[in-house]
Amino acid sequence: MTSSPTPPTAEPPGSEPSVPDALRACGATRLAHFTPAVNLSFILEDGRIRSSADLAEKSPDCFSPTDRERFDGHPDKICCTFEYPNGYYLAQARNKPAFTNYRDWVCLFLDISLVTRPGTLFAPHNAATGGGAHLRAGGAGLASCFAAQVGTWRRGARHLPGATTDLQAEVLVPGPIAVEHISAVAVRTAEQATAERSRLTMLGLDPDTFTWVVSPHLFDKEELRRRIHGGIDIPLIPWAPSADGETV
């Protein structure tokens, strides 16, 4: 028999900061969500990012391997991270046979205001750790992601603001998330941006719905970790097609 997920803990009222207060203190300005690039057309056509549970029920054809491995016990929610994507997750996903057909990935940057959505949960580690045992609701849960030490991870003096102490800390946002909350789509190269734009156009969708940025460091686990821990900027280079077909 499958055991029930561990319920998230919550502090008594009045004993913890509010989510908005904890958010202001941590310095995060956005959420990030990795997804196979093929999902962009589904998201744009549907007008929303759906949770695993929602996809399985309403759009099984769009149900990908990323949705099957939900060990956090909350398939009704969408896994996100603060400020930068979870490079460890992407590295593991790329090495799994089930993801052979998902070579290209994108990072969706989302409005930080989503953390105030009722039912949002926070985990200072990967949300699946202990079957979701570290998930917490409320401002204290959010603040725990930015503690001076989380497990074996210590927050150094140069740690980039807005990035969690454990780079696999997660935010589980109740779905669906409307495309209006997607502030940018990050890709690894300008060539990938061109390909994704062309694919959407061929499907009769408007790629200009999205703001596009190029940032190869987001897709390299070790380089992403090195830059966050070392306080090194991670550029997000704006991308758009020029009139002559070249990229800018």
Secondary structure, DSSP 8 states (H G I E B T S, - for coil): --------B---TTSS--HHHHHHHH---EEEEEEETTHHHHHHHHTEE--HHHHHHH-GGG--HHHH--TTS-TTEEEEEESS--HHHHHHHHTSGGGTT---EEEEEEEGGGGGSTT-EEESS-TTGGGTTT-EEHHHHHHHTT-SEETTEE--TT--TTS-SSTT-EEEEES-EEGGGEEEEEES-HHHHHHHHHHHHHTT--GGGS-EEE-GGGG-HHHHHHHHHHT-----EEE-B-TTS-B-
